[in-house]
C-alpha cells in the first residue's frame, strides 16, 4: 500500500513465523518457491550461502507442501485479478491452484511486472546470505530486458527538454520510433551513470550503452562537455569488487571505461562520426592540474545527441575548507577534483576576496560525508556550515563600459551598455536580451565575416553569465534579474576580440548591479515532519517560534499509524542541526525530510545580521 503496487510473493519461509522476523539461525535453511512448488534448502555449513538444493514438493512432504500450496494459492489469486490468461489456465485445471503449470505462472508474473501492475517479491535473509539465488533468478525471469523497455529519449544540443526524440540514425530511417535503439549497428550512444576514482586506475566511468558498441582504445566525444574528445584506454566488466578486462561493451550492457579524465556522472558519450555531431565543433581534451579543475571548470554548450541526464538542484549548504599546511594543498585539490567527478551535486569555488576554498553541497549530511571522506586522506580544516543565499536586484540600474587595454602589445577594445531590472520573482533564473545587430566603428566587417556576430554574442553572454555568478552584496549568485545588452560597439577584427567583449560585459554588469540596491534572498525549505501525536504541540511550537517557519498542513500520517504528518515552509538556515533538535523534541521518534522549493527576501534585521556574520562588521 505504501509503495502503491501489488506484491507478488514468490518465495516464502517454510516456517511461517520467519515472516515476522522471529527465527533461529538454523530455521533459515528451508524456503518454498510458490512458482515452481519446490523446497529451497541452503547448506547450514556453507556460510556464504552458495550451496543450495531444490526439491519438487509432493503431498507426502507434509507441512512444506501445505505452506507452498497456500503461497501458490495467494499468488494465483492475485494474478487472476490482473491477468486474463492465467484465469484461462486456472479454469482449464478445474480451479486447482497447484495444478496451474509453472510456465503459465511465470509468464503471468512477467506480464504483470512489465505492465507495472505488480511487483515480484522474494524473501530472504541478507545477513545470512540466504535468498540470493532466487532473487537473481527473478531478475532474469521477470524484469524487462533493455529491448523491452520504452525507446530511450534524447535531445540535441540545440533542443529544449520538451523537444526530445528517440535515439536513432536519421539517415537510415524516417521513423525513429519504429526502430529499436538498442542495436549494435548504429553509432555509439552511451550514458555515464556513475564515476568513481581509484587510487591505481584513476577515474572509473560506469556506462550503459544505448546504441552501437563501445570498443577498447576507441575515441569518444563527450557531448555534454561541449564535444571534448577522450580515449577509452581499457574496458572492464565488474563483478562486485573484482574486474575482468573486456574488448567491447555492446548495446544494452553496462561496463567500466578507464582513461576518461573529463567525464562526470550524467554525461553522454558519442561516436565521433555520430550524425548529430555533423555541425558541431569537437575539441581535444587537455591535461589539467587538480587546482585548474577546481577553479576553472569547463563550461561549454552541449553538442550532439544528449540523453536525459541527472537533474541536480543547485547546492544550498556551504562551508570553507582549508589545508592544514602548504604540503597538504595539492593533495586537497586532487581529492576535491576526484569528488567533483564522482558527485555532480557537489561544487567547489575559490573566493578571491577571502582566499578561501568554498565547498557547496545539498545538505548537512551531504557535506558531513564529504568531510569524513576528505579527512580520511588529507589533513584539512572545515569552517562553520552556512546556507548559500542568492542576490536579486530591487530596482533598475544601468552602466556603459568601454574596454580599452593593450594586451601583449596589441590593442583590445570593446564597448556596450547593460541595463539590469527585477524579473519574475517566481523564476529563480536570469533572462538576457541582446540586439540583433552591432554598431560598427571604422570597419563594418560584419559583412565580410558572417561568423563574427555569433562569436561576439557568445562572448558577451559568457561575460554576463560569469559576472552574475558573483553578486556585489556578499558574492552570491544573482537571480530574478533581466539583463538587457545594447549599444554593442565593434572596432574591427583585431581590436574587438571575443576576450575583450567578455571582459567588457562582466565589468558593465558589475557597475550596473551596484546601482540596483541588491536584496538578499534566503532559501526556503519544504519540510515534511513525521512524529507521534503526543509530540505535535512541541514540534509546532518550535517551527512557528524560533525557526520562523509557516505550517502548511497537519494530517494523519499515511506511513505510521498513530503519527501525524506536518508540512511546513521553513528558512533553510533555521534547519541547520534540526535532526538533533527533532530527536530531543520527540524522544527520538520523529523523522523529517526536506527540499528547497523557493527563495524569499530577508528582513532588514536578518540582512544586517547576515552581513555582520559574513563580513565581520
N, C-alpha and C positions, 0 to 999 in steps of 0.2 A: 504493500500500500504506500509506503514512504517513497519508494523508487518509481511508482507509477507504472508497474508492469506486472504481468502474471508470471509466477515462478513455476518452472517445471523441474521438480526434484528428481534427478536421475539416479543418484547413488545415496543410500541411507545406511546408517549403522545397524548392524543386526541386533544389537542390544539397544532398545529404544530409549533408555534413559541417557544415552550418549548425546542425543539431540539437545538435551538441556545442559550439556556441559558437565554432567556428573559421571565420572568413569574412573576406573583403574587403568593404569598403563597396559595391563595385559588384555583388557577388553577392547582395545583398539585394533585387534587383529582381524576381525571379521566384519565385512560390509556386504550389502546386497545391491545388485545392479537391476533397477526397475526396467530397463530397456531390454536387456538380454536374459533376464531371470537367472542370473548367475550369482554365486557367492565369490567375493573377492577376499582372499586371505593373504595377509602380509606376514613375512617371516619375522618372528619376535627377536631372533638372534641377529638380524641384519638391521643395525641402527640407521642405515642410510635409506631404508625403505625401497631399495632397488629390487628386492626379491618378492615377487608377487605371483600368486597362483589363482586361477579362475576355475570354478566347478559349476556345471549346469545343475540347477536345483530341481528336485523332484518332490512329490508329496511325502516320500519316505524321509526327507530331511527335516521334517517337523517344524520347529519354530522358525528356522531360517526361511523355509518355503512360505510360511504364513506371512512373515514380515515382507518378503519380496512380493507376495500376492497383493497385500494391501498397498504397497508402494506402486505396483503396476496399475492397480485399480484407480488410485488417485491421479496417476499420470494420464491414463487413457481418458478418464472423465474430463480432465482439464483440457486435453487436446480436442475432445469432441466438441467443446464449446467454441473452438477456434478454427477447426479444420473439417471440411465436409468429407474428405477422402477417408479419414480414419473412422468416421461413422459407418461408411460402407463396409470397411474391413471388419468393424465390430459386429455389425449385423450379419455378415457372412459366416461368422463363427458362433452364431446363436447367442450373442451377448455375453460371451466368456472373455473377460479381460485378459486372462493369462494366455489364451489361445491366439490372440492377435499376434501376428508374426513380428519378429524383431525388425525385419526390413521395413514394415509398414510404420511401426512406432518411430524408428529412427528417421524415416523420411518425413513424418508428420512433425517431429520436433524441429527438423531442419527448416521446413516451410514456415513454421510459426516463428522461428528465430529470424529468418531472412526478412520476413514481413514486419519485424519489430512488434509483433503481438504478444510475444512471451520471451522469457529468458531462461535458458537451461541453468540449473543449479546442481553443483557436485559438492557433496560434503566431504570433509576430511579433517586432518589434524596436522597443520603445517609444522608445528614444533616437533612432532614425532616423525616427520617425513612420510605421512600417510595420506594418500589420495592424489599423489602427483600424476601417476599414470592415467587414471580415469579423467583427470582434468585435461591433460594433453590430448587424449583420445577425443574428448568432447570438442576441443578447439578444431581438430581436423574434421570431425564428423558434422558439426553443426554451424560453425561460424563461416561467413562468406569468404570465398577466395577473392583475390584482387579483381578477377574478371567479372565477378558477380556484384561488385559494388557499383554505385552510380558513376557515370562518366566524370572524371576529375575536372573541376572548373579551373580556369586560369584567366588572367588578364594580360594585355600587352602593356609595355611601359607607358604608353600614352593614354590608356583607357582608365576609366573610373571603375570602382569595385562593382557597381551595378551593371557594368557592361561586360561581365565575364562570359567566357565561352569555353567549349570543350577543347581538350588538348588534341590536336591532330595536325597533319601537314596539309595545308590548304591546296597545295599543288597536286595532291594525289586524289582528293575527293572534294566535291562541292557540298557534301553533307557531313560535317564533322560529327554531328550527334549520332549518325548511323554507324560510326566506326568504333571499334574497341581501341581506346587509347593505350591500353596495356599490351603493346606488341613490340617485339624486338626489331621490327622492320623500319620503324620511324627513327628520326634523330632523337638524341638523348634529351630527356627532361627528368631531372631528379630534384628531390627536396631534402635539404639538410635539417633534420628534426632534432638533432642533439649534437653537442660538441663537448668533448672532454679533453683535457690537456694531460698527457702522460709525460713523466719525467724523462723517459728514454725516447719515446716515439714522437713526442711533440703533439700537436693538435690531432685528435682522432675525431673525424667527422662522420657521424652516423647518417646515412642517406637511405631514402627509398626511391627506387627508380620507377617512374610512371610511364615512361616511353623510351624505346630504344634500349641500348645496353651500355654499361659503363665498363671500360677496359682499363687494365693497369697501364701506366705510362701515358694515359690519354690526356690531352689538353682540354680543359673545361673553361667555360665562360660563366662567371658569376653575374647573372643579370641583375640581381638585387643590389649589388655594389657598383653599378654603373658599367658593367662589362669587363671587369678585371679578369685577365687570363691567369689560370693556375694549372699546374700539372699534378695529376694523381700519381704519386710515386709508387704506392702499393695499395692493394685491396685486401681486406681481411673479412673472414666470416667468424663472428664471435660466438663462443659457447661459454656463457657466464663470464668468468674472468680469464678464460683461455681463448686462444685465437688460432685460426688456420688461414694461411695466405692463399688467395684465390686469384684467378685471372680475369674473371668477368662477373659483374652483377647484372642480371637480366631484369626485364620489366616485371614489376610486381614483387620483387625481392628487396630485402634490406641488407646492408653491409656497412663496412667502415672504410673510409678513404683516408690515407695518410698523405702528407705533403701539402695540404691546403692551409695556407697561413693567413688568409684574409676572410675565409668563410666563417660566418656566425650562424647561430641557431635561427632557423626560419628563412634561410637564403634559398634561392632557386638556381640550380646549376644546369647549363645548357651545352649542347654540342656546338662547336664553333661555326658549323655550317647550318645551324637551325634557321628555318625560313624567317623567323621573327627577328633575326639579327641582321637582315639584309641591309637595312639603312642605319644600323647602329654603329657607333664608334667603340671599338674594343681596345682596351689598353692592357699592357702587361703589368702584372703585379710586381711591385718593387719591394726590396727588403727595407724594413723599417725597424728602428730600435724600439724597445719597450716603452720608453718615455714618449717617443713620437706617436705611438699608437694611443697613448692616453691623452695627449694634448692636441693632436691634430687628426681627429677622426676623419676618414674618407667619407664624405657625404656627396654622393652623386645621384643623379636621376636614374631610376631603374630603366633597364633596356631589355628588349625582347620579351618573351613569354614569362609571366610571373604566376606561380602557384599562390593560392591564398595562404599567406604565411601566418605567423603568430601575432595576434593583436595584443600589443603590450601597452598598457596605460602608462602615462607619464609618472616617474617616481615622485613620491611626496614626502619621504623622510630622507634626511641627510645628516652626515657628520664628517668632521675633519679627520684625516688620517695622516700621520707623520712617522717617518722612520726614526728610530731611537738614536741612530748615529749615521754619519756620512756613508759608511760602508754598507749600511742596510738600504740605502736609497735605490740602488739598481735592482737588488732582489725584490724590493717592494713594487717597483714599476713592472717587473716581469710577472710577479704574482697577480697584480691588478690586471695586466693585459690578458693573462690566461683566464681570469674570472670574467672579463668582458666578452671573450669568445664563447664561453660556456653559457652565460646568463644574459639574454637580451634585455631583461628588465633592470639591469644594473647599469649605472653610468658613472663616469669619473670625469671631473673637470678640475682645472687649475685656476685658482683665484689669484690673479696677478697683483691685486691690491694688498691682500693679506699674506701672499706667499704660501697659501695652504692648498693641499690636495683635498678636494671635497668628494666624498663618496655618497651617491644617491641610490635609494632603493625603494621597494614597495611598502615596507612597514618595519616595525621594530624587530620582529622575529627574523625577517629577511636580512637586515643589517647585522643582527647578532650572529647569525650563521656565517655570514661573510667575515665578520670579525674573528670568530673562532677559527675559521679556515686560514686566515692570514696569520694569526698569532701562532699557528702550528708550524709555520715555515719561516716567518720573518719576525724580527723584533720591531714592533710598531706600537704606537700610542694612538688611541682614539679620543676624539673630542666628544663633547656632550651632543646627544642626538637632538636634532632640531627638525622642524617642519619646513618644507620647501614652499614658500609663498609665491605669489605672482604679482606683477605690477600692471596697472591699466591707466590710460590717460583719463582725466576727468574733464578736460576741456581741449579745445583745438590749439595746436601750435604748429608753426612753420619755420623753415630756415632754408636759406640758399647758401650753397657752399661751392667754392671754386677751388679745385685741387690743382696746384702748380708746384711741382717739385722736380729736381734733377736727380735721377737715379742712375748711378754708374756713368755719369757724364752725359746722359740722354734726357731730354725734357719729357715730362709726363704731365699731361693736362687733361682735365675734365671739369664739367660743371653741371649742376642740376639743382632743382628745388624740391623739397619734401614737405608735405603737409600731413599732419597726423591728427586724427579726430577719434572720439569714442565710437565704438562699433557695438554691434548686437551683444547685450550683456548675457544672453543665453548661449552664446557661442564662444568658447574659450580658445579662440584662434585669432589670426591676423589676416586681413584682406588687403592685398596690394594691387593698386591700379597704376598702369604705365601708359603713356601716349603711344600711338602707332607710328609716329614719325620723330626724327631727331632734328635739331637745329644745327645745320652745317655752318661752320665759320671758315672762310677762305678756301675750303676744299670740299665740295659736295661729292664725297666719294661713295655715297650710298648706292649710286647707280653702277659704279664700277665694281663694287664689292657687295653683292646682294646678301652674302652670308654675314656681313658685318652687323647688321641690325640685330639678328638673333644672338650673336656673341655678346654685344653690349647689353642687351636686355637681360641676358642670363647673368652677367657680371653684376649689374645693378641689383637684380633680385638677390643674389648671394650676399651683397653688401648690406642690403636692408635686413635680410633674414639674420645674418650674423650679429648685426647691431641690436636687433630686438631680443636676442637671447640673453642680453645683459642690460637690465634697466638702469636708470640713473638714481633710483632711490636706495636700493640695497643690493643691486646686481642680480635680481631675479628676472626671469623671462617675462616679456611684455605680452599681454593677451588683450582681447576685446578692443582691438585697435584697427583703424582703417588708414592705410598709408597711401597717399596719392603722390606719385612722382611726376614732375612736369619740368619744362624748360631744359631738356637734356641738350647740352651743347657738345658738338663734335668738332674737334680741331684738326682732324686729319688722321691718317692711318698710324703714323708713328707716335705722335704725342698722346693721342687718345687710345691708350691700351686698355684691355679688359681690367688689368690690375688697378689702373687709375680710376676707372668708374667704380670698381668695388670699394676702394678706399674713400672715394668721394661720397658715395651713397651712405656708407657707415658713419662718416663724420656729420653729414647732414641730418641723419636720423638722431644721432646723439644730441645735436643742438636743438632739434625740434622737440624731442622728448623733455628736455629741460624746461620748456615753456608750457607743458601740458599738465602741470600740477599732478604728477602721478599719485594714484592711491594704491594702498597695499591690499591685496586680496588674499584671504586665508582659505585653505582647502576645507570643505565641509564633507564630513563622512556620514554615510547612511549606516547606522549600526543596528543590528538585529540581535537582541539580548534574550536568552532563554534562562529563566530562573523559577524556582518554586514559588507558589502563590503567596506563601507567608513572608517572602523577602521582597515582594514587589514594591512596597512602600519605601524601603531603604534605597532601592535601585532608582526609583523615580525621583526621590529627593536629591540624590547625588547628580543625576543627569540635569535636572532643572536648576539646581543650585550652583555648585562650584564649577561644573563643566559647561554651564551656559548653553545647554542643549535645548532642543524642542522635540517633544514626544509627538510622533505622528500617529501611532496606533498602539492599542493594547488589546491582545486577543489571547484565547486559549492556544497553547502550543499544539501543533499537529504532530510533533515528534515525540514528546514525552507527556504521558498522561499526568494531569495534576499540575503542570507547569504553565507559565504564562510566557507569551512572546511579545517583547517590547520593541517597536521600531521607532528610532529617533534619529534626528539630524543633529550632529554634534561637531563643533570645530575640531579638526584633526589634532591640533596642538593640545587640546584637553584630553585626548585619548592616549597620550603617552603614559605608559605604566598602568593602563586600565585593567590589564589582565590580573595583576596583583590586587588592585582595589576591588574588582568584582569578586574575587575569591574571598576577600575579607567580608564583604557585604553579604554574601550568600553562603557563608560557611563552606566554601569550596564547591558548591553545587551549581553555580552559574556559569554559562558559556556565552560567547558572543562572536560575531563575525561582522566585518565592516568593509566598505569600499568607498573611495572618494567619488562623489557624484557631481559636485559643483564647487565653485569658488564664490565667496561672499566678501563684501568690503568689511574692513575692520573699523572699529570706532577710533576716535582721536586718541582716547586714553590707551587703547590697545596698541595703536600705531606708535605712540610715543614710547611705550614700554618696549616694544619690539626693536625700535631704533636704538634705544639705550642699551638693550642686551646685546645687540649685534655690533654696534659701533663703540660702545663703552662710554658714551657721553650723551 
